[in-house]
């Protein structure tokens, strides 16, 4: 995500964000780091920081389709399952659908 994080510098900076999802479905923000590039190295540093702070190997990692993130996940958590973020997947599907059909397709994808 991109946010205006510095008062003295105009514009937005990239922030790498990691969320955890608890067994009861609640989301918990577990880490944020400046990262103007979504490179494998930037994501590896974030994941290593999480492990240093006590994160155990996750059962499932959900991510967008960013190649650097996917590579970092495979390197750090090669035994974890990885799933494409359903919201990102829905956005990709809807971008291929004619405008007049998007509401119907969205409701059918969500039903699945």
ZAFI-926777 format. One record per residue: residue number from 1; x, y, z of N, C-alpha, C, O in turn. Coordinates in steps of 0.05 Angstrom, whole numbers, padded with zeros to 5 digits, m for minus. Example, Ala and Ser with C-alpha at 12.3 -4.5 7.8 and 13.67 -1.06 7.14 Angstrom:
BEGIN
{1; {00264; m00114; 00156}; {00246; m00090; 00156}; {00264; m00066; 00156}; {00285; m00066; 00169}};
{2; {00257; m00045; 00142}; {00273; m00021; 00143}; {00258; 00001; 00157}; {00268; 00023; 00161}};
//
This chain:
BEGIN
{1; {00017; m00023; 00000}; {00000; 00000; 00000}; {00018; 00025; 00000}; {00041; 00023; 00008}};
{2; {00007; 00047; m00009}; {00022; 00072; m00010}; {00008; 00093; 00007}; {m00016; 00097; 00005}};
{3; {00024; 00105; 00025}; {00013; 00125; 00043}; {00032; 00149; 00045}; {00056; 00147; 00040}};
{4; {00020; 00172; 00052}; {00036; 00196; 00058}; {00046; 00193; 00087}; {00030; 00197; 00105}};
{5; {00071; 00186; 00091}; {00080; 00179; 00118}; {00099; 00200; 00130}; {00105; 00199; 00153}};
{6; {00108; 00219; 00114}; {00127; 00240; 00123}; {00116; 00267; 00118}; {00109; 00274; 00096}};
{7; {00115; 00284; 00139}; {00105; 00311; 00136}; {00123; 00328; 00118}; {00114; 00344; 00102}};
{8; {00150; 00324; 00121}; {00169; 00340; 00107}; {00173; 00332; 00078}; {00186; 00347; 00063}};
{9; {00163; 00309; 00070}; {00167; 00300; 00043}; {00140; 00295; 00030}; {00125; 00277; 00039}};
{10; {00134; 00310; 00009}; {00108; 00305; m00004}; {00107; 00279; m00019}; {00128; 00268; m00026}};
{11; {00084; 00269; m00024}; {00081; 00244; m00039}; {00077; 00220; m00021}; {00074; 00223; 00003}};
{12; {00075; 00198; m00033}; {00069; 00173; m00020}; {00093; 00154; m00020}; {00109; 00155; m00039}};
{13; {00095; 00138; 00001}; {00116; 00118; 00002}; {00103; 00090; 00004}; {00082; 00087; 00016}};
{14; {00117; 00071; m00007}; {00107; 00044; m00005}; {00111; 00032; 00022}; {00131; 00036; 00035}};
{15; {00090; 00019; 00032}; {00091; 00005; 00058}; {00084; m00024; 00054}; {00063; m00030; 00043}};
{16; {00102; m00041; 00062}; {00096; m00070; 00062}; {00081; m00077; 00088}; {00090; m00069; 00109}};
{17; {00060; m00091; 00085}; {00042; m00096; 00108}; {00037; m00126; 00110}; {00032; m00140; 00090}};
{18; {00038; m00137; 00135}; {00031; m00165; 00140}; {00009; m00166; 00160}; {00011; m00153; 00182}};
{19; {m00012; m00181; 00154}; {m00034; m00185; 00172}; {m00035; m00214; 00180}; {m00028; m00231; 00164}};
{20; {m00044; m00219; 00204}; {m00049; m00246; 00213}; {m00079; m00250; 00216}; {m00093; m00231; 00222}};
{21; {m00088; m00274; 00211}; {m00116; m00280; 00215}; {m00118; m00301; 00237}; {m00106; m00323; 00234}};
{22; {m00132; m00295; 00258}; {m00134; m00313; 00281}; {m00154; m00335; 00275}; {m00169; m00334; 00255}};
{23; {m00154; m00356; 00291}; {m00172; m00379; 00287}; {m00201; m00370; 00287}; {m00218; m00383; 00274}};
{24; {m00208; m00349; 00301}; {m00236; m00340; 00302}; {m00243; m00320; 00279}; {m00265; m00309; 00278}};
{25; {m00223; m00316; 00261}; {m00228; m00299; 00237}; {m00220; m00270; 00240}; {m00221; m00255; 00221}};
{26; {m00213; m00262; 00265}; {m00204; m00234; 00269}; {m00177; m00229; 00255}; {m00160; m00246; 00256}};
{27; {m00174; m00205; 00243}; {m00149; m00197; 00231}; {m00133; m00181; 00251}; {m00144; m00165; 00266}};
{28; {m00107; m00186; 00250}; {m00088; m00172; 00268}; {m00065; m00161; 00252}; {m00052; m00177; 00238}};
{29; {m00059; m00135; 00254}; {m00036; m00124; 00240}; {m00011; m00134; 00255}; {m00008; m00129; 00279}};
{30; {00006; m00148; 00241}; {00030; m00159; 00255}; {00056; m00145; 00247}; {00076; m00147; 00261}};
{31; {00057; m00131; 00224}; {00081; m00118; 00216}; {00077; m00098; 00194}; {00061; m00102; 00176}};
{32; {00092; m00076; 00195}; {00092; m00056; 00174}; {00122; m00048; 00170}; {00137; m00046; 00189}};
{33; {00129; m00043; 00145}; {00156; m00034; 00140}; {00156; m00017; 00114}; {00141; m00022; 00095}};
{34; {00173; 00004; 00114}; {00176; 00019; 00089}; {00188; 00001; 00068}; {00206; m00015; 00074}};
{35; {00178; 00003; 00044}; {00188; m00014; 00023}; {00179; m00004; m00004}; {00158; m00012; m00014}};
{36; {00194; 00015; m00016}; {00186; 00027; m00041}; {00186; 00007; m00064}; {00174; 00013; m00085}};
{37; {00199; m00015; m00060}; {00198; m00036; m00081}; {00188; m00061; m00069}; {00194; m00068; m00046}};
{38; {00171; m00075; m00084}; {00161; m00101; m00074}; {00180; m00123; m00084}; {00171; m00143; m00096}};
{39; {00205; m00119; m00078}; {00225; m00138; m00087}; {00226; m00162; m00068}; {00216; m00161; m00046}};
{40; {00237; m00184; m00078}; {00241; m00207; m00061}; {00257; m00201; m00036}; {00250; m00210; m00014}};
{41; {00278; m00185; m00039}; {00295; m00178; m00016}; {00279; m00162; 00005}; {00282; m00166; 00029}};
{42; {00263; m00143; m00004}; {00247; m00127; 00015}; {00228; m00144; 00030}; {00225; m00142; 00055}};
{43; {00214; m00162; 00016}; {00195; m00180; 00029}; {00210; m00200; 00047}; {00200; m00207; 00069}};
{44; {00233; m00210; 00039}; {00249; m00228; 00055}; {00256; m00215; 00082}; {00255; m00228; 00103}};
{45; {00265; m00190; 00080}; {00272; m00176; 00105}; {00247; m00174; 00124}; {00250; m00178; 00148}};
{46; {00224; m00168; 00113}; {00200; m00166; 00129}; {00193; m00193; 00141}; {00188; m00195; 00165}};
{47; {00194; m00215; 00126}; {00188; m00241; 00136}; {00209; m00250; 00157}; {00201; m00263; 00177}};
{48; {00234; m00244; 00152}; {00255; m00251; 00172}; {00250; m00236; 00198}; {00254; m00247; 00220}};
{49; {00242; m00211; 00196}; {00236; m00195; 00220}; {00213; m00209; 00236}; {00214; m00210; 00261}};
{50; {00193; m00219; 00222}; {00171; m00232; 00235}; {00180; m00257; 00249}; {00172; m00263; 00272}};
{51; {00197; m00273; 00236}; {00207; m00297; 00248}; {00224; m00291; 00273}; {00222; m00304; 00293}};
{52; {00241; m00270; 00271}; {00257; m00262; 00294}; {00239; m00254; 00318}; {00247; m00258; 00341}};
{53; {00216; m00243; 00312}; {00197; m00235; 00333}; {00180; m00258; 00343}; {00163; m00254; 00360}};
{54; {00184; m00282; 00332}; {00170; m00305; 00343}; {00149; m00318; 00325}; {00136; m00337; 00333}};
{55; {00146; m00308; 00300}; {00126; m00321; 00282}; {00135; m00349; 00275}; {00158; m00353; 00267}};
{56; {00117; m00368; 00280}; {00123; m00395; 00272}; {00114; m00399; 00243}; {00100; m00382; 00231}};
{57; {00122; m00421; 00231}; {00115; m00426; 00203}; {00084; m00426; 00200}; {00071; m00442; 00214}};
{58; {00073; m00409; 00184}; {00044; m00408; 00181}; {00034; m00432; 00165}; {00048; m00444; 00148}};
{59; {00009; m00440; 00171}; {m00004; m00461; 00156}; {m00010; m00452; 00128}; {m00007; m00466; 00108}};
{60; {m00020; m00427; 00126}; {m00029; m00415; 00100}; {m00020; m00387; 00098}; {m00022; m00371; 00118}};
{61; {m00009; m00379; 00075}; {m00002; m00352; 00070}; {m00018; m00342; 00046}; {m00017; m00354; 00025}};
{62; {m00033; m00321; 00050}; {m00049; m00308; 00028}; {m00033; m00284; 00018}; {m00023; m00268; 00034}};
{63; {m00031; m00281; m00008}; {m00017; m00258; m00019}; {m00029; m00250; m00045}; {m00045; m00264; m00057}};
{64; {m00021; m00226; m00054}; {m00028; m00218; m00081}; {m00009; m00232; m00100}; {00005; m00250; m00092}};
{65; {m00009; m00225; m00125}; {00007; m00239; m00145}; {00035; m00227; m00149}; {00048; m00234; m00169}};
{66; {00045; m00210; m00131}; {00071; m00197; m00134}; {00093; m00218; m00134}; {00096; m00234; m00115}};
{67; {00109; m00219; m00156}; {00129; m00240; m00159}; {00149; m00241; m00136}; {00157; m00262; m00126}};
{68; {00158; m00217; m00127}; {00178; m00216; m00105}; {00167; m00228; m00079}; {00182; m00242; m00065}};
{69; {00142; m00222; m00073}; {00130; m00233; m00049}; {00127; m00263; m00051}; {00132; m00277; m00032}};
{70; {00118; m00273; m00074}; {00114; m00302; m00077}; {00141; m00316; m00074}; {00142; m00337; m00061}};
{71; {00162; m00305; m00085}; {00189; m00318; m00082}; {00198; m00318; m00053}; {00209; m00337; m00043}};
{72; {00193; m00295; m00039}; {00201; m00293; m00011}; {00186; m00313; 00006}; {00197; m00325; 00024}};
{73; {00160; m00316; 00001}; {00144; m00335; 00015}; {00154; m00364; 00011}; {00157; m00379; 00030}};
{74; {00160; m00370; m00014}; {00171; m00397; m00019}; {00197; m00402; m00005}; {00202; m00424; 00005}};
{75; {00215; m00382; m00004}; {00241; m00385; 00009}; {00238; m00387; 00039}; {00251; m00404; 00051}};
{76; {00221; m00371; 00051}; {00218; m00371; 00080}; {00200; m00392; 00091}; {00205; m00405; 00111}};
{77; {00178; m00397; 00076}; {00157; m00415; 00086}; {00150; m00435; 00064}; {00127; m00438; 00057}};
{78; {00170; m00449; 00055}; {00166; m00468; 00032}; {00146; m00491; 00038}; {00135; m00503; 00020}};
{79; {00142; m00496; 00064}; {00123; m00518; 00071}; {00095; m00507; 00076}; {00076; m00523; 00079}};
{80; {00091; m00481; 00076}; {00065; m00469; 00080}; {00049; m00470; 00054}; {00061; m00469; 00032}};
{81; {00023; m00472; 00057}; {00006; m00469; 00033}; {00005; m00440; 00026}; {00006; m00423; 00043}};
{82; {00003; m00434; 00000}; {00000; m00406; m00009}; {m00025; m00404; m00025}; {m00031; m00420; m00043}};
{83; {m00041; m00383; m00020}; {m00066; m00378; m00034}; {m00066; m00350; m00045}; {m00057; m00331; m00031}};
{84; {m00076; m00347; m00068}; {m00079; m00320; m00080}; {m00101; m00306; m00064}; {m00122; m00317; m00059}};
{85; {m00096; m00281; m00057}; {m00116; m00265; m00043}; {m00142; m00264; m00059}; {m00142; m00258; m00083}};
{86; {m00164; m00272; m00047}; {m00189; m00274; m00061}; {m00199; m00247; m00071}; {m00212; m00245; m00092}};
{87; {m00193; m00225; m00057}; {m00201; m00199; m00066}; {m00186; m00191; m00092}; {m00197; m00180; m00110}};
{88; {m00160; m00197; m00092}; {m00144; m00191; m00115}; {m00153; m00209; m00139}; {m00154; m00199; m00162}};
{89; {m00159; m00233; m00133}; {m00169; m00251; m00154}; {m00195; m00241; m00166}; {m00199; m00241; m00190}};
{90; {m00213; m00232; m00148}; {m00239; m00221; m00157}; {m00235; m00197; m00175}; {m00248; m00194; m00195}};
{91; {m00216; m00179; m00167}; {m00210; m00156; m00183}; {m00200; m00164; m00211}; {m00208; m00151; m00231}};
{92; {m00183; m00184; m00212}; {m00173; m00193; m00237}; {m00195; m00205; m00255}; {m00196; m00199; m00279}};
{93; {m00213; m00220; m00243}; {m00235; m00231; m00258}; {m00253; m00209; m00269}; {m00260; m00209; m00292}};
{94; {m00260; m00190; m00252}; {m00279; m00169; m00259}; {m00267; m00151; m00281}; {m00282; m00139; m00296}};
{95; {m00241; m00148; m00282}; {m00228; m00132; m00302}; {m00231; m00144; m00330}; {m00228; m00130; m00350}};
{96; {m00238; m00169; m00332}; {m00242; m00183; m00357}; {m00271; m00185; m00366}; {m00277; m00195; m00388}};
{97; {m00289; m00175; m00349}; {m00318; m00178; m00353}; {m00329; m00152; m00363}; {m00321; m00131; m00353}};
{98; {m00347; m00152; m00383}; {m00360; m00127; m00391}; {m00374; m00113; m00368}; {m00384; m00126; m00349}};
{99; {m00373; m00087; m00368}; {m00384; m00070; m00346}; {m00412; m00079; m00338}; {m00418; m00081; m00314}};
{100; {m00430; m00084; m00357}; {m00458; m00090; m00351}; {m00461; m00117; m00337}; {m00483; m00123; m00326}};
{101; {m00441; m00134; m00337}; {m00443; m00160; m00325}; {m00428; m00163; m00298}; {m00430; m00183; m00285}};
{102; {m00414; m00141; m00290}; {m00397; m00143; m00266}; {m00412; m00149; m00240}; {m00403; m00166; m00224}};
{103; {m00435; m00137; m00236}; {m00450; m00143; m00211}; {m00458; m00172; m00209}; {m00456; m00185; m00188}};
{104; {m00467; m00183; m00231}; {m00476; m00211; m00231}; {m00452; m00230; m00227}; {m00453; m00248; m00211}};
{105; {m00430; m00224; m00241}; {m00406; m00241; m00239}; {m00395; m00239; m00210}; {m00387; m00259; m00199}};
{106; {m00395; m00215; m00199}; {m00384; m00212; m00172}; {m00400; m00228; m00152}; {m00389; m00241; m00135}};
{107; {m00427; m00228; m00154}; {m00443; m00243; m00135}; {m00439; m00273; m00139}; {m00439; m00288; m00120}};
{108; {m00436; m00282; m00164}; {m00431; m00310; m00169}; {m00404; m00319; m00159}; {m00401; m00341; m00148}};
{109; {m00384; m00303; m00163}; {m00357; m00310; m00153}; {m00357; m00312; m00122}; {m00345; m00330; m00111}};
{110; {m00370; m00292; m00110}; {m00371; m00292; m00081}; {m00386; m00316; m00070}; {m00380; m00326; m00048}};
{111; {m00406; m00325; m00085}; {m00422; m00348; m00076}; {m00405; m00374; m00076}; {m00408; m00391; m00059}};
{112; {m00386; m00375; m00095}; {m00368; m00398; m00096}; {m00350; m00397; m00072}; {m00333; m00415; m00069}};
//
